[in-house]
Amino acid sequence: MTAPLHEARPAGPGRALPDTQQGMRRRNLARVMHAVSAEGPLSRAAVASRIGLTRAAVSTLVDELIRSGLLEELGPERPGRVGRPGSALAVSGRGPAGIGAEVGVDHLAVCAVDLRGDVRVRAERQGTNRGRSPGPVVEELARLVREVAAEAAAEGLWPAGLAVAVPGLVARDARTVVRAPNLGWQDVDLGALLPGEFPLAVDNEANFGGLAELWLGSGTPRDFLHVSAEIGIGAALVVDGSLLRGTRGFAGELGHVPVRPDGPRCVCGGRGCLEQYAGEEAVLRAAGLAPGEGRVGLLADRAADGDEDVRRALREAGTALGIALTGALNLLDPESVVLGGALSGLAPWLLPSLEAELARRTAGPPCPVSVSRLGPEGPLLGAAHSVVRTVLDDPAAVAGRG
């Protein structure tokens, strides 16, 4: 049976649970967790009002979540309210944590995020991974994961799962990297290489960046196209709060849309792909600069100082992005476009030519383009928060595991 094109991954309660009394209890536990996570601190009465259950039912659920270490009581609510003050509830800053990891072309990064959404520990290793065998790279990543997990444990946190963002195509088994051209990887089973100490999920870095924008972005709509532009360029289409993944899970490869069919050869095997004009290394080449660590910051500094070579390279990159995005906008009609990744820091010089191209080529009114405040941190944060969401979606599944 063909997998659905539009795969729903609920942003709130809604994970499929058995339609039994036990399943209903688990769904209600999730509803309580999401209410307190989104709006807390809240009293039991306030939670009951928001999710439509009786105070007695909510009190029973809250007591279970407190015993599991997922919620905590902060003491009486602030004075001035009519009636007997209730005890304010908040998501615990201890207990389960989401471990997010990112395999980049030129770095590895790992972080631990608690159920409140706070980054508690972060570790990073700079250095190229291009052309390296997957084994040593994943071994280094595993060491960073263990370091982060140990530091998190010292703060009373334990890993509820590990999610890894990679710059490539990921199979629907959520563990196999089918192809990552900028790394030189093909058919790499990360599940077999990483330690199996906790649940694992692997996904494309642009997908995690798009989910981070959905969950953490300020004022981001539930329908948008997120462009993650770094050395490679990917995209994530979010429709009604869920990712549009495609039949095989490979949707969003914007970087390999040809903008000039007779252009230079791309690592994917095609010619004239967007990455050859708007990827980080392509922009550096066009500006006459060598690739290296901190190059995006150098581009921004030189553009701000009026370096015409850099500004011209960024204008051309914006034009190429606009050409590639035009096809996506005419076909999919998203509500907005969000520019993320490392190149979001170059938006002042990219956007004018990008938006001019969209205005010239799109069939309907121009689609608004905004810049992600998450920047290059989006994929890593999206990975960690995806684990946190699984806990909020089914807190009963992690109760007692720590």
Buried (B, 14 or more C-beta within 10 A) or exposed (E): EEEEEEBBBBBBBBBEBEEEEEEEBBBBBBBBBBBBBEEBBBBBBBBBBBBEBEBEBBBBBBEBBBEBBBBBBEEEBEEEEEEEBBEBBBBBBBBBBBBBBBBBBBBBBBBBBBBEBEBBBBBEBEEBBBEBEBEEBBEBBBBBBBEBBEBBBEEBBBBBBBBBBBBBBBBBEBBBBBBBBBBBBEEBBBBEBBEEEBBBBBBBBBBBBBBBBBBBBEEBBEBBBBBBBBBBBBBBBBBEBBBBBBEBBBBBBBBBBBBBEEBEEBBBEBBBBBBBBBBBBBBBBBBEBEBEEEBBEBBBEBBEEEBEEBBBBBBBBBBBBBBBBBBBBBEEEBBBBBBBBBBBBBBEBBBBBBBBBBEEBBEEEEBBBBBBBBBBBBBBBBBBBBBBBBBBBBBBBBBEEB
